[in-house]
Amino acid sequence: MSTVRIPPVLRETVGGNRTLAAAGATVDEVLADLFANYPALRDRVTADGELSPFVNVYVNDRDVRYRDGLETPVGPDDTVILLPAMAGGAR
Amino acid sequence: MATATPFREVSAAEALELAASGWRILDVREQAEWNEGHIPGATLVPLADLPSRIADVAPDRDDRLLIHCAVGARSLRASAWLVQNGYTNVVSMRASLLDWRRLGGAWEAPEQLLTPAQQRRYSRQVLIPEIGQAGQRKLLEAKVLLIGAGGLGSPVALYLAASGIGTIGLVDDDVVDESNLQRQVLHTSDRVGMPKTESARITLGALNPETSVVEHRERLDESNVERLIADYDVIVDGTDNFDTRYLLNDAAVRLRKPVVHGSIYRWDGQVTTFVPFEGPCYRCMYPTQPPPELAPACDVAGVLGVLPGIAGLLQANEVFKLVLGVGETLAGRLLMFDAMSTEFSEVRIWRDPACPACGEGTIQ
């Protein structure tokens, strides 16, 4: 099982968890495993079956857009990071 | 154990003769005084460092040592200490260095990049080898623009001003609200209702009158963004919405201004540095602007007070490196901070060849 880090803005969709363990040998399979348990997460991370352009996915510290996208392999010791754009600042 | 040999105090004229006949000269003043000028060939050992350093500086207790300071007081104490510790040939110059110079004593003064007042004020950072007088001069000449004089802008502005950044511009059209005070440490209770830029100017002016604070009491938009950033060397982005972040990114890429990016949410912060055409830009990271509902502001989501403090100081740290031209910035790396677990982590971010702002096909 790989470890998936859930950013604060998405934690409400996964019962407040900061990290989750997920099965799967690719990003696609890992996400499918998460969505099966937390359907609300799907709408925040994907759009029309594709990764949402507002959410970056990293395997360890590498953006999967620059690897094999959803087909990027995920090993059992890898950490998957979901990272939506964050804007908070001044006010 | 020999009894302490007495030492002599000598005039400037006699000190000149001793120096000419080969006596070692020990200068027991402080580093900052040394930097302003010193006797060539002298060795600097500040009085307080004498016990720890003397064995390296003068291992032979019979060395002929001429001790001097600025006027003869510290050298007296240093000489007394030396003879108590077995040094046998010690004299103390009981005269000012001005006397030494009037009599034609050798003198070496580096080109002064800082005034004596600046040397005193910034002495602790001027001592750092990567800064020095030249680096401090760069800080004093730097112009840094802060987008937002709020949570992130507060710590950034305070530390930039304290360090002597010459010009700090503040873009904010908001007024101080009571609910800001939990984290926006530029502002004070008695300034609720005052424009944030004005409150910031008062605070920063009291902290460092040498820093010039420029108030831009407006909201960054398409019509003013290029005018606002054009005159500045580094932009610090501490805004609260995507519109402004994308607008700023695109203008900064066009004008080739580095942007130090910070964002915060509840217990989490992110910091990175965008250096146009050298590293990725904000659009390389997130090509499409998210809808506003994906950016819950602090007034909706809440934010821990220290979080903008931590993220803001990481931003200020980036500013210093950009201005000084030293070290490794966060260009190409997104640093993430989780206050709940006190954990830092980072991911790599890449320049996107297809980036509409800085990719291939854009003017470079």
Chai-1 contact restraints between the chains, C-beta under 6 A:
chainA,res_idxA,chainB,res_idxB,connection_type,confidence,min_distance_angstrom,max_distance_angstrom,comment,restraint_id
A,P8,B,Y265,contact,1.0,0.0,6.0,A-B,restraint_1
A,P8,B,R266,contact,1.0,0.0,6.0,A-B,restraint_2
A,P8,B,D268,contact,1.0,0.0,6.0,A-B,restraint_3
A,P53,B,T288,contact,1.0,0.0,6.0,A-B,restraint_4
A,F54,B,P290,contact,1.0,0.0,6.0,A-B,restraint_5
A,F54,B,L294,contact,1.0,0.0,6.0,A-B,restraint_6
A,Y58,B,V347,contact,1.0,0.0,6.0,A-B,restraint_7
A,D61,B,V347,contact,1.0,0.0,6.0,A-B,restraint_8
A,D61,B,R348,contact,1.0,0.0,6.0,A-B,restraint_9
A,Y66,B,W350,contact,1.0,0.0,6.0,A-B,restraint_10
A,A85,B,Y286,contact,1.0,0.0,6.0,A-B,restraint_11
A,A85,B,P290,contact,1.0,0.0,6.0,A-B,restraint_12
A,M86,B,S263,contact,1.0,0.0,6.0,A-B,restraint_13
A,M86,B,Y265,contact,1.0,0.0,6.0,A-B,restraint_14
A,M86,B,Q270,contact,1.0,0.0,6.0,A-B,restraint_15
A,A87,B,N241,contact,1.0,0.0,6.0,A-B,restraint_16
A,A87,B,F242,contact,1.0,0.0,6.0,A-B,restraint_17
A,A87,B,S263,contact,1.0,0.0,6.0,A-B,restraint_18
A,A87,B,A295,contact,1.0,0.0,6.0,A-B,restraint_19
A,G88,B,D240,contact,1.0,0.0,6.0,A-B,restraint_20
A,G88,B,S263,contact,1.0,0.0,6.0,A-B,restraint_21
A,G88,B,I264,contact,1.0,0.0,6.0,A-B,restraint_22
A,G88,B,Y265,contact,1.0,0.0,6.0,A-B,restraint_23
A,G88,B,C298,contact,1.0,0.0,6.0,A-B,restraint_24
A,G89,B,G148,contact,1.0,0.0,6.0,A-B,restraint_25
A,G89,B,L152,contact,1.0,0.0,6.0,A-B,restraint_26
A,G89,B,G238,contact,1.0,0.0,6.0,A-B,restraint_27
A,G89,B,T239,contact,1.0,0.0,6.0,A-B,restraint_28
A,G89,B,D240,contact,1.0,0.0,6.0,A-B,restraint_29
A,G89,B,S263,contact,1.0,0.0,6.0,A-B,restraint_30
A,A90,B,G148,contact,1.0,0.0,6.0,A-B,restraint_31
A,A90,B,G150,contact,1.0,0.0,6.0,A-B,restraint_32
A,A90,B,G238,contact,1.0,0.0,6.0,A-B,restraint_33
A,A90,B,T239,contact,1.0,0.0,6.0,A-B,restraint_34
A,A90,B,D240,contact,1.0,0.0,6.0,A-B,restraint_35
A,R91,B,G150,contact,1.0,0.0,6.0,A-B,restraint_36
A,R91,B,D240,contact,1.0,0.0,6.0,A-B,restraint_37
A,R91,B,A297,contact,1.0,0.0,6.0,A-B,restraint_38
A,R91,B,C298,contact,1.0,0.0,6.0,A-B,restraint_39
